[in-house]
Amino acid sequence: MVLTPFTWRYGGHQVFLSGSFNGWSGRIPMILVEGSDTIFQRIIDLRPGCYQYKFLVDGTWLVDQQQICDPDEYGTINNIVLVSGPEFSSPDLNAEAFQPSTSQVNARVVPSVQGSSSRGPLGEPFLQFSDSEIDVFRQVLSMHLLSSTTYELIPISGKVFALDVEVDVEQAFHVMFDLGLTVVPMWDDNNEQMAGMLTASDYILILLQLHRNHAMFEAQTVSAWKGWKLQHHRDIIESMVPLQRRPLIHVYALPNAGPDDSLADVASRILQNDISAVPIIHSVNGSSSRLLHIACLAGILENVCSHFKNHLGYLTLLQQPVGYLPVGTWAIEVRRGYGRPLLTLSPNDPLSSALTLLLEARISSIPIVDDGGHFVNMYSRSDITSLAKDNIYTRIQLDQMTVSQALELNGERGRNRYQTCTRFDSLYRVMELLSEPDVRRLVVVEASSRRVEGVITLRDVFEFFSR
């Protein structure tokens, strides 16, 4: 049990406390602090966990707006307290075990815990986190995502694009390149409904097919391409898992016909269906539909960061260095025996090898490193659309163009197209960086040498939160 103080600082004649810790069944009187006319306090012995509570001040139920607030399943706003057990108290820390990060971000550097049996980056002691501590944060995050709707992701002003399924494939990818889009929804005008999503992965498959047969396949429209892909996908890359037909995953926003879908539901659909985004569709009386927005994990993460940014003092997990949490993909010499191996490319590797690796490994990007393992650049699936510029794809051979040459085609677009962090940067800082537009992954580098140590993606963060 943990002695937990509750404080009301805003005056009143009679102040009571009630919460989930007593089943909301009783009113616990609070005592005026000696020497104060406005501050009331009560200390309660609680088990570690997450609790909701509220104050009854002179007959009116109130919350402290300066503390963590969140709605319950009925939409009622309550305060939240995270009670940490004795095992969460700060141990003796050895500040000499770490070197501070020299990156430009304000990272919280947490020393290692002496006597720990687990090993983290470079064999250093691994920070120990109680399952209860992580579960408490996941509870708080889940409550927020369940109570927030997709409408909160829609900007006040902006544009959303959709292409007709009968548009030429070549024209579609020119549009994606010109607008800087990595995914675009497809509209079926005949059936008046969304018909699917066109992605950079489609373009990669098309180019690999061109490279293999030295001729364009028969399908010319996006609709024909999608049908052809379902039939011949295994022939393109025989080692890949056979493609399975999946329905279009979308979100129906029905403000006049029922509750909106929650952010928790949207995130779950993206993760479970292994997709990058879902369209938010407004349906009128179940007939006509209108595309409102494209929801993605970055937008959801931005919402989460905005919600919790003023409460980091209560959410200690978000302050921990990301290199000491089970999240991301790491080089073997950095995190021995943890997760899948970190894949890298050389600047001189052929583009065909890079494209095939992206698809076979089912990853969205690969760090490019020099002979010493130092970070040079990043090649992502979205970079493939640069080959649509001036129809460059018709004049090259994928096995003769290097990855470095392919990236040069991006020109100014290739600048500031990636973000880096160090293993000492806090989880919250990583979340902030990943929530920026077009940043779907971070390259973890050693601060002084820029040697690549790992990669952390949006999906990694959400999977860590949902375990």
C-alpha positions in Angstrom: 0.0 0.0 0.0 1.2 3.5 -0.7 0.2 6.7 1.2 -1.1 9.0 -1.5 -1.9 12.7 -0.9 -4.9 14.4 -2.5 -5.0 18.2 -2.5 -7.6 20.9 -3.3 -6.0 24.3 -3.5 -8.9 26.5 -4.5 -10.8 27.1 -1.2 -14.4 26.4 -0.1 -16.3 25.7 3.1 -16.7 21.9 2.8 -14.6 19.8 0.5 -15.0 16.0 0.0 -13.2 13.5 -2.1 -14.5 10.5 -4.0 -13.1 8.2 -6.6 -12.7 4.8 -8.1 -10.6 3.8 -5.1 -13.7 3.7 -3.0 -16.1 2.7 -5.7 -17.5 6.2 -5.8 -19.7 5.1 -3.0 -18.6 7.5 -0.2 -17.5 11.0 0.4 -14.2 11.3 2.2 -13.9 14.7 4.1 -10.8 16.7 3.3 -9.0 18.7 6.0 -8.0 22.3 5.8 -4.2 22.5 5.9 -3.0 24.3 9.1 -2.1 28.0 8.3 -4.1 28.1 5.0 -7.5 29.3 4.2 -7.8 27.7 0.8 -5.8 24.4 0.7 -7.6 21.1 1.7 -5.8 17.8 1.8 -6.4 14.1 2.6 -3.9 11.2 2.5 -5.2 7.8 1.6 -3.5 4.4 1.6 -3.8 2.9 -1.9 -2.6 -0.1 -3.8 -0.4 0.7 -6.9 -2.6 1.4 -9.9 -4.5 4.1 -11.8 -7.5 5.8 -10.1 -10.1 8.4 -11.1 -11.3 10.9 -8.6 -13.2 14.1 -8.1 -13.8 16.8 -5.5 -17.2 17.8 -4.0 -16.8 21.5 -3.2 -19.8 23.1 -1.4 -22.2 20.7 -3.1 -20.6 21.0 -6.6 -18.5 18.2 -8.2 -15.3 19.8 -9.5 -11.9 18.6 -11.0 -8.5 20.2 -10.6 -7.7 21.5 -14.1 -4.0 21.7 -13.2 -3.8 17.9 -12.7 -4.3 15.1 -15.2 -7.9 15.0 -16.5 -9.6 12.5 -18.7 -13.2 11.4 -19.4 -14.5 8.1 -18.3 -16.5 5.7 -20.4 -19.6 7.9 -19.9 -17.9 11.1 -21.0 -17.6 12.5 -17.4 -14.4 14.4 -16.8 -12.4 13.2 -13.8 -8.9 13.7 -12.4 -6.5 10.8 -12.6 -3.8 9.7 -10.1 -1.1 7.2 -10.9 0.0 5.4 -7.7 3.4 3.8 -7.9 4.5 1.2 -5.5 7.8 1.1 -3.4 9.4 -0.7 -6.3 9.1 2.4 -8.4 11.1 4.6 -6.1 14.4 5.9 -7.5 17.3 3.6 -6.8 20.9 4.7 -6.3 22.1 5.9 -9.7 25.6 6.1 -11.1 25.8 9.3 -13.1 29.2 8.4 -14.3 28.0 5.4 -16.3 26.6 7.6 -19.0 27.8 10.4 -21.3 25.3 13.1 -22.0 23.8 13.3 -25.5 25.3 15.9 -27.8 22.3 16.1 -30.0 20.3 19.3 -30.4 17.3 18.0 -28.5 16.6 18.4 -24.8 16.9 14.8 -23.8 16.6 13.5 -20.2 19.6 11.3 -19.6 18.9 8.6 -17.0 21.9 6.7 -15.5 22.0 2.9 -15.3 20.7 1.0 -12.3 23.5 -0.8 -10.5 23.2 -4.5 -9.8 20.7 -5.1 -12.7 20.9 -8.5 -14.3 19.6 -7.4 -17.7 21.8 -5.7 -20.2 20.9 -2.8 -22.5 22.8 -0.9 -25.2 26.5 -1.9 -25.5 26.2 -4.2 -22.6 25.3 -1.5 -20.1 22.9 -2.4 -17.3 19.3 -2.3 -18.5 16.8 -0.1 -16.6 14.3 -2.2 -14.8 10.6 -1.3 -15.1 7.8 -2.8 -13.1 5.0 -4.4 -15.2 2.6 -2.4 -13.0 4.3 0.9 -14.0 4.0 0.2 -17.7 0.4 -1.2 -17.2 -0.6 2.0 -15.5 0.5 4.2 -18.4 -1.1 1.9 -20.9 -4.4 2.2 -18.9 -4.2 6.0 -19.0 -3.3 6.0 -22.8 -6.1 3.6 -23.5 -8.6 5.7 -21.7 -7.6 8.8 -23.8 -7.6 6.9 -27.1 -11.0 5.4 -26.3 -12.5 8.8 -25.4 -11.1 10.6 -28.4 -12.6 10.5 -31.9 -11.3 10.7 -35.4 -12.8 14.1 -35.8 -10.0 15.4 -33.6 -7.5 14.4 -36.3 -9.2 16.5 -39.0 -7.5 19.9 -39.5 -9.5 23.1 -39.5 -8.5 23.7 -43.1 -6.7 21.6 -45.7 -7.0 19.4 -48.8 -7.5 15.7 -49.2 -6.9 14.0 -52.6 -8.5 10.9 -54.2 -7.9 9.4 -57.6 -10.4 7.6 -59.8 -9.7 3.9 -60.1 -9.8 4.3 -63.9 -6.9 6.7 -64.0 -3.7 5.5 -65.8 -1.1 4.1 -63.4 1.6 6.3 -64.9 -0.5 9.4 -64.4 -1.4 8.3 -60.8 2.3 8.1 -59.8 3.0 11.4 -61.5 0.3 12.9 -59.2 1.8 11.2 -56.2 5.3 12.6 -56.9 4.1 16.1 -57.8 2.0 16.4 -54.6 4.5 14.6 -52.4 2.0 11.8 -51.4 3.1 8.4 -50.3 -0.5 7.0 -50.2 -3.6 8.1 -52.0 -7.2 6.8 -51.7 -8.9 5.5 -54.9 -12.5 6.5 -55.7 -14.9 4.2 -57.7 -17.2 6.6 -59.4 -19.5 3.9 -60.8 -20.3 2.6 -57.3 -19.8 5.9 -55.6 -17.5 4.6 -52.9 -13.9 4.3 -51.9 -12.2 1.5 -53.7 -8.8 1.1 -52.1 -5.5 2.8 -51.5 -2.6 3.3 -54.0 0.8 3.2 -52.3 4.5 3.5 -53.0 4.6 -0.3 -52.6 2.5 -0.6 -55.7 5.0 1.4 -57.6 7.8 -0.7 -56.4 6.1 -3.9 -57.6 5.4 -2.3 -61.0 9.0 -1.3 -61.5 10.2 -4.7 -60.4 7.9 -6.2 -63.0 9.2 -3.8 -65.7 12.8 -4.7 -64.7 12.0 -8.4 -65.0 10.1 -8.4 -68.3 11.5 -5.2 -69.8 8.0 -4.4 -70.9 5.0 -2.8 -69.3 2.4 -5.3 -68.1 -1.0 -5.3 -69.8 -2.8 -3.4 -67.0 -2.9 0.3 -67.7 -5.4 1.7 -65.2 -5.1 1.5 -61.4 -8.1 -0.8 -61.3 -6.5 -3.2 -63.8 -3.2 -3.1 -61.9 -4.9 -4.0 -58.6 -6.6 -7.0 -60.3 -3.4 -8.0 -62.0 -1.4 -7.8 -58.7 -3.7 -10.2 -56.9 -3.2 -12.8 -59.7 0.5 -12.4 -60.3 2.0 -11.1 -57.1 3.9 -14.4 -56.3 5.5 -14.3 -59.8 7.1 -10.9 -59.1 8.9 -11.9 -55.9 8.6 -15.7 -55.3 10.0 -15.6 -51.8 7.3 -13.2 -50.5 4.3 -14.2 -48.6 1.4 -14.7 -51.1 -0.8 -11.6 -51.3 -4.2 -12.0 -49.7 -7.2 -10.0 -50.8 -8.1 -7.5 -48.1 -11.2 -5.2 -48.1 -10.7 -1.5 -48.0 -10.2 -0.5 -44.4 -11.9 2.7 -43.7 -13.6 4.7 -40.9 -17.2 5.7 -41.1 -17.8 9.0 -39.3 -21.6 9.2 -38.6 -22.2 12.3 -36.5 -25.9 12.1 -36.9 -26.3 8.3 -36.7 -24.1 7.2 -33.8 -20.8 7.8 -31.9 -17.7 8.5 -33.9 -15.0 5.8 -34.1 -12.4 6.2 -31.4 -8.6 6.8 -32.0 -8.1 3.4 -30.3 -10.2 1.7 -33.0 -8.4 3.5 -35.8 -4.9 2.6 -34.4 -6.0 -1.0 -34.0 -7.2 -1.2 -37.6 -3.9 0.2 -38.9 -1.8 -2.2 -36.8 -3.8 -5.3 -37.3 -4.2 -4.9 -41.1 -0.6 -3.9 -41.6 -1.4 -0.7 -43.4 -0.2 2.8 -43.2 -3.4 4.9 -43.2 -7.2 4.7 -43.3 -9.6 7.1 -45.0 -12.1 8.9 -42.8 -15.4 8.8 -44.7 -18.6 10.7 -43.9 -21.6 8.7 -45.1 -25.0 10.4 -45.5 -28.0 8.0 -44.8 -25.8 5.1 -45.8 -25.7 6.2 -49.4 -23.4 9.0 -50.6 -20.0 9.2 -49.1 -17.5 12.0 -48.7 -13.8 11.7 -47.9 -12.9 13.9 -45.0 -9.3 13.0 -44.1 -6.6 10.3 -44.2 -5.9 9.0 -40.7 -2.5 7.7 -39.9 -0.4 6.8 -36.8 1.5 10.0 -36.9 -1.7 12.0 -36.5 -2.8 9.9 -33.6 0.6 10.2 -31.9 0.5 14.0 -32.3 -2.8 14.0 -30.5 -1.3 11.8 -27.7 1.7 14.1 -27.3 -0.5 17.2 -27.1 -2.7 15.6 -24.5 0.1 14.4 -22.2 2.8 17.1 -22.7 1.8 19.0 -19.5 1.7 15.9 -17.4 5.1 14.3 -17.9 5.9 14.6 -14.2 3.2 12.0 -13.6 4.1 9.8 -16.5 7.6 8.6 -15.7 7.7 6.0 -18.4 7.7 8.8 -21.1 10.7 10.3 -19.5 12.9 7.2 -19.8 15.7 7.0 -22.4 14.4 5.1 -25.4 17.5 2.9 -25.7 16.5 1.2 -22.5 13.0 0.3 -23.5 11.9 -2.7 -25.5 11.0 -0.7 -28.6 12.6 -0.5 -32.0 15.1 -2.5 -34.0 18.7 -2.4 -32.9 22.1 -3.5 -34.2 23.3 -6.7 -32.6 26.3 -5.1 -31.0 24.0 -2.6 -29.4 21.2 -4.8 -28.1 22.4 -8.4 -28.2 19.6 -10.9 -28.7 16.8 -8.3 -28.9 14.3 -8.2 -31.7 14.9 -8.7 -35.4 18.3 -7.7 -37.0 18.9 -4.2 -38.2 19.2 -4.1 -42.0 21.4 -1.5 -43.7 22.4 -0.6 -47.2 25.6 0.7 -48.8 25.4 3.8 -51.0 26.7 1.7 -53.9 24.2 -1.1 -53.6 21.9 -1.5 -56.6 18.5 0.0 -56.4 16.9 -3.3 -57.4 18.3 -4.9 -54.3 17.0 -2.1 -52.1 13.5 -2.4 -53.5 13.4 -6.2 -53.2 14.7 -6.0 -49.6 12.0 -3.4 -48.6 9.3 -5.8 -49.8 10.8 -9.1 -48.6 11.6 -7.7 -45.1 8.2 -5.8 -45.0 9.9 -2.6 -43.8 9.3 0.9 -45.0 12.9 2.2 -44.9 16.6 1.2 -44.6 19.5 3.2 -43.3 22.4 3.8 -45.7 25.8 3.5 -44.0 29.4 3.8 -45.0 32.0 1.1 -44.5 32.4 2.1 -40.9 28.7 1.9 -40.2 28.2 5.6 -40.0 24.9 7.1 -41.0 24.8 8.6 -44.5 21.2 8.7 -45.6 17.9 6.8 -45.6 16.1 5.0 -48.4 12.4 4.7 -48.0 9.6 3.2 -50.1 8.2 6.7 -50.7 11.5 7.6 -52.5 10.5 5.4 -55.4 8.0 8.0 -56.7 11.0 10.2 -57.7 11.5 7.9 -60.6 8.2 9.2 -62.1 9.9 12.6 -62.7 10.3 13.0 -66.4 9.6 9.3 -66.8 13.1 8.4 -65.5 12.0 4.9 -64.8 11.7 4.2 -68.6 15.4 5.1 -69.1 17.1 3.2 -66.3 18.0 -0.3 -65.2 17.2 -1.0 -61.6 20.3 -3.2 -61.2 22.6 -0.5 -62.7 21.4 2.5 -60.7 22.8 2.7 -57.2 20.9 3.7 -54.1 22.9 6.9 -53.8 22.1 7.9 -57.4 18.4 7.2 -56.9 18.4 9.5 -53.8 20.0 12.3 -55.8 16.8 12.4 -58.0 14.9 13.8 -55.0 16.8 17.0 -55.3 15.7 19.5 -52.7 13.0 17.1 -51.5 15.7 14.9 -50.2 16.9 17.5 -47.7 15.7 17.1 -44.1 13.8 14.0 -45.1 14.7 12.0 -42.1 15.2 12.6 -38.3 17.7 11.1 -36.0 17.9 10.6 -32.2 20.2 9.0 -29.7 19.5 6.1 -27.4 19.5 8.7 -24.5 16.6 10.7 -25.9 13.4 10.3 -23.9 10.5 8.2 -25.2 8.4 11.4 -25.2 11.0 13.2 -27.4 10.9 10.3 -29.8 7.2 10.4 -29.9 7.3 14.1 -30.7 9.7 13.6 -33.6 7.6 10.7 -35.0 4.5 12.8 -34.8 5.9 15.3 -37.3 4.5 15.1 -40.9 6.3 12.7 -43.2 8.5 11.3 -40.3 7.6 7.7 -40.0 10.9 6.4 -38.5 13.9 7.7 -36.6 17.5 6.5 -37.0 19.2 6.0 -33.7 22.8 7.2 -33.9 25.7 7.4 -31.6 25.9 11.1 -30.8 29.6 11.8 -31.6 30.4 9.3 -34.4 26.9 9.1 -36.1 27.3 5.4 -36.1 23.9 3.7 -36.6 22.6 1.9 -33.6 18.9 1.3 -34.4 15.7 2.4 -36.0 12.5 3.3 -34.3 9.2 3.5 -36.3 5.7 4.7 -35.6 4.5 1.1 -35.6 7.2 0.2 -33.0 5.9 2.8 -30.6 2.2 1.8 -30.9 3.0 -1.9 -30.6 5.0 -1.2 -27.4 2.0 0.7 -26.0 -0.5 -2.0 -27.0 1.3 -5.1 -25.7 
